[in-house]
């Protein structure tokens, strides 16, 4: 199912997006990640990511948002993006979690050619529990998250549950 929000914003509903997964977890940290992509079969990549995260004992999936199709920003000469939010729990510290997410990006073919470039899979840590981190490698909450429709609109669908 799809729901047109405006001329260039559309929400898509698929079996894994939105979805409530495991509601209980003894893991320490609640993490909100943003996922995005615009190269290849993005929906299929997102489904495979969900499968990988479910199988990975370091994570407990809690819920996912519907997917938002939206235009690119920064570098505009590229296809629209699909974006979503995944809520999960982990015992990993923020830097170890970042490394794990970067390995998943690489596994799914992410190449870092230039800022805002097209990509198969982008994983951003939006929130990591209530932590505030500002280092060279990691900024939490994610920089400019509150100004991005690609984060705000899917996030609204999770916060309302």
C-alpha positions in Angstrom: 0.0 0.0 0.0 1.2 3.5 -0.6 0.1 6.9 0.7 1.0 10.1 -1.2 1.8 12.8 1.4 2.7 15.5 -1.2 4.0 16.0 -4.7 7.4 14.5 -3.9 6.7 12.5 -0.6 5.1 9.0 -0.6 4.8 6.5 2.3 5.0 2.8 1.4 3.7 0.0 3.6 5.3 -3.5 3.2 5.4 -6.6 5.4 8.5 -5.5 7.3 7.8 -1.8 7.2 6.0 -0.8 9.5 6.3 -3.8 11.8 6.3 -4.5 15.5 9.0 -7.1 16.3 10.1 -8.2 19.7 8.7 -6.0 22.4 10.8 -7.3 25.2 14.6 -7.3 25.5 17.1 -7.3 28.4 19.6 -5.4 26.3 20.8 -2.2 27.8 20.5 0.5 25.1 17.6 1.5 22.9 18.8 2.7 19.5 17.0 4.5 16.7 18.6 4.1 13.3 17.7 5.7 10.0 18.1 3.6 6.9 18.2 5.0 3.4 19.2 4.0 -0.2 18.6 4.8 -3.8 20.7 2.2 -5.8 19.4 -1.2 -6.7 16.3 -2.8 -5.2 16.3 -0.7 -2.0 13.2 -2.4 -0.5 14.9 -5.9 -1.0 18.1 -4.6 0.6 16.1 -3.2 3.6 14.3 -6.6 3.9 17.7 -8.4 3.9 19.0 -5.9 6.5 16.0 -6.7 8.7 16.8 -10.5 8.4 20.5 -9.9 9.2 19.6 -7.8 12.3 17.1 -10.4 13.5 19.7 -13.2 13.2 22.4 -11.1 14.9 22.4 -11.9 18.6 23.8 -8.5 19.4 20.5 -6.8 18.5 16.8 -7.2 19.3 14.5 -5.6 16.8 11.6 -3.6 18.4 9.9 -1.9 15.5 10.2 -0.3 12.0 8.4 2.6 10.3 6.8 2.7 6.9 9.2 3.7 4.2 9.3 7.2 2.8 10.2 7.9 -0.8 11.6 11.4 -1.0 13.9 13.5 -3.2 17.6 13.6 -2.6 19.3 16.7 -0.9 22.8 18.0 -1.3 23.7 16.2 -4.5 20.5 16.5 -6.6 21.5 14.6 -9.8 20.3 11.2 -8.5 17.2 9.1 -7.9 14.8 9.5 -5.1 15.6 7.8 -1.8 13.7 5.3 0.2 14.1 6.0 4.0 12.9 4.4 7.1 13.5 4.1 10.8 14.3 1.0 12.8 14.2 0.8 16.6 16.3 -1.8 18.3 18.1 -2.7 21.5 21.8 -3.6 22.0 24.4 -4.0 24.7 27.1 -2.7 22.3 28.7 0.7 23.2 28.1 3.5 20.7 31.4 3.1 18.9 31.1 -0.7 18.6 27.5 -0.2 17.3 28.8 2.3 14.7 31.4 -0.2 13.5 28.7 -3.0 13.3 26.4 -0.7 11.2 29.3 0.3 8.9 30.0 -3.4 8.3 26.4 -3.9 7.3 26.6 -0.9 4.9 29.7 -2.5 3.3 28.1 -5.9 3.2 25.2 -4.4 1.1 27.6 -2.6 -1.3 27.9 0.8 0.2 30.7 2.9 -1.5 31.7 6.2 0.0 32.6 8.3 -3.1 31.5 11.8 -2.0 29.1 13.4 0.5 25.4 12.8 -0.3 26.3 10.4 -3.1 23.9 7.7 -4.3 24.1 4.6 -2.2 22.8 1.1 -1.8 22.4 1.4 2.0 23.0 4.2 4.4 22.6 3.6 8.2 22.6 6.6 10.5 22.4 6.4 14.3 19.7 8.9 15.0 19.5 8.3 18.8 21.5 6.1 21.1 19.5 5.8 24.3 19.7 9.3 25.8 23.4 9.7 25.0 25.0 12.9 23.6 28.2 12.2 21.7 30.2 14.7 19.6 33.5 13.2 18.3 35.2 13.2 15.0 33.7 9.8 14.1 30.4 9.9 15.8 27.7 12.6 16.5 24.6 11.5 18.5 21.9 12.6 18.2 22.5 12.5 14.4 23.4 16.0 13.1 20.4 17.8 11.5 18.0 14.9 12.1 15.2 17.3 13.1 15.4 19.1 9.7 15.1 16.1 7.6 11.7 14.8 6.4 13.5 11.5 5.6 13.9 11.1 9.4 11.0 13.1 10.9 8.1 11.5 8.9 9.1 7.8 9.5 9.9 8.7 13.1 6.4 10.1 13.7 5.0 6.7 12.7 7.1 4.9 15.4 6.5 7.5 18.1 2.7 7.2 17.7 2.8 3.5 18.7 
